[in-house]
Amino acid sequence: MADDRVNYDEISRVYDEVRGVDRAVIQSLLNGVDLDASCAVLDIGCGTGNYTDVMQRLMQARITGLDQSEGMLAKARAKNGQIDFRQGDAQQMLFAGASFDFVYMTDVIHHVTEIGRLLGEIARVLRPGGKVCIVTQSHAQIGRRPIAAFFPATVAVDTARYPDIPQIVAAAAAHSLAFVREERLGEGEPTLYGQPFLAAVRARGYSMLRLISDEEYRRGLAQVEAQLAQGDLAVPKAGKTLIWLQK
Ligand SMILES: C[S@@+](CC[C@H](N)C(=O)[O-])C[C@H]1O[C@@H](n2cnc3c(N)ncnc32)[C@H](O)[C@@H]1O
């Protein structure tokens, strides 16, 4: 659910220091569609354009990025001047009906207030037969996030904020977006948490750290600092879920 404490104009200042693309997600997005130069793609909640930029470089299709934060879009436009980046709310898009062949969104759906309106809009702007990929985390994956060991309160915050996979699939079906398949990427893969993670935590650059109490945040930060003072920490990734839909 949208929350005033999560301000992406402000987060845009640190976002690219702490977040980049997940190559496995890019590979799945590319594998899941068959697009040529005549096709149009929409990246909803494109943020600073990390995924939009890489997708534009790797695809022949024309790509548009949509985000509601001008701060995030300013970073995106500076990154790639060949992409049409538009400001707007995904729940009320200005695009004409049947404009896109493929619509995807990465780490956005938990910010959207009404997912029914979002999915209705996606169905409207998609061409018949067009595909959708929603990249998110399931409630089970949220419970297994390494950050939860330091900030346990984030689990309740994010299981309340994120719609779980069956809820997304049901909301999509109500708007004639048929479920195609679910992919889970990266679960249990080892990764290293080091100084970039600490910098992100210090900047409260992960939105859920803005939704826990200051006391919970300070307690967790002290634990992260103590742990990383001994060197990088090897942890298993929680992984991501990709929900594929088709109109
Ligand atoms: C966690 S960031 C993800 C950015 C990008 N997709 C990525 O993976 O790096 C979430 C983004 O969704 C955008 N957003 C949230 N709700 C939105 C809405 N209703 N319409 C458009 N953008 C939205 C925010 O402004 C923010 O840039």
Ligand as a Chemical Component Dictionary entry (heavy atoms), coordinates in Angstrom:
data_LIG
# 
_chem_comp.id                   LIG 
_chem_comp.type                 NON-POLYMER 
_chem_comp.pdbx_formal_charge   0 
_chem_comp.three_letter_code    LIG 
# 
loop_
_chem_comp_atom.comp_id 
_chem_comp_atom.atom_id 
_chem_comp_atom.alt_atom_id 
_chem_comp_atom.type_symbol 
_chem_comp_atom.charge 
_chem_comp_atom.model_Cartn_x 
_chem_comp_atom.model_Cartn_y 
_chem_comp_atom.model_Cartn_z 
_chem_comp_atom.pdbx_ordinal 
LIG C1  C1  C 0  11.309 0.051  -5.547  1  
LIG S1  S1  S 1  11.145 1.231  -6.850  2  
LIG C2  C2  C 0  11.460 0.170  -8.259  3  
LIG C3  C3  C 0  12.051 0.921  -9.412  4  
LIG C4  C4  C 0  12.448 0.049  -10.596 5  
LIG N1  N1  N 0  11.335 -0.678 -11.137 6  
LIG C5  C5  C 0  13.549 -0.895 -10.205 7  
LIG O1  O1  O 0  13.309 -2.111 -10.121 8  
LIG O2  O2  O -1 14.668 -0.428 -9.963  9  
LIG C6  C6  C 0  9.395  1.500  -6.966  10 
LIG C7  C7  C 0  9.028  2.558  -7.988  11 
LIG O3  O3  O 0  7.625  2.493  -8.231  12 
LIG C8  C8  C 0  7.142  3.816  -8.421  13 
LIG N2  N2  N 0  5.690  3.805  -8.188  14 
LIG C9  C9  C 0  5.056  3.459  -7.059  15 
LIG N3  N3  N 0  3.724  3.554  -7.217  16 
LIG C10 C10 C 0  3.504  3.982  -8.499  17 
LIG C11 C11 C 0  2.345  4.282  -9.262  18 
LIG N4  N4  N 0  1.119  4.150  -8.733  19 
LIG N5  N5  N 0  2.498  4.701  -10.523 20 
LIG C12 C12 C 0  3.743  4.845  -11.061 21 
LIG N6  N6  N 0  4.878  4.583  -10.386 22 
LIG C13 C13 C 0  4.761  4.144  -9.116  23 
LIG C14 C14 C 0  7.948  4.625  -7.391  24 
LIG O4  O4  O 0  7.938  6.017  -7.677  25 
LIG C15 C15 C 0  9.312  3.990  -7.528  26 
LIG O5  O5  O 0  10.104 4.641  -8.482  27 
# 
loop_
_chem_comp_bond.comp_id 
_chem_comp_bond.atom_id_1 
_chem_comp_bond.atom_id_2 
_chem_comp_bond.value_order 
_chem_comp_bond.pdbx_ordinal 
LIG C1  S1  SING 1  
LIG S1  C2  SING 2  
LIG S1  C6  SING 3  
LIG C2  C3  SING 4  
LIG C3  C4  SING 5  
LIG C4  N1  SING 6  
LIG C4  C5  SING 7  
LIG C5  O1  DOUB 8  
LIG C5  O2  SING 9  
LIG C6  C7  SING 10 
LIG C7  O3  SING 11 
LIG C7  C15 SING 12 
LIG O3  C8  SING 13 
LIG C8  N2  SING 14 
LIG C8  C14 SING 15 
LIG N2  C9  SING 16 
LIG N2  C13 SING 17 
LIG C9  N3  DOUB 18 
LIG N3  C10 SING 19 
LIG C10 C11 SING 20 
LIG C10 C13 DOUB 21 
LIG C11 N4  SING 22 
LIG C11 N5  DOUB 23 
LIG N5  C12 SING 24 
LIG C12 N6  DOUB 25 
LIG N6  C13 SING 26 
LIG C14 O4  SING 27 
LIG C14 C15 SING 28 
LIG C15 O5  SING 29 
# 
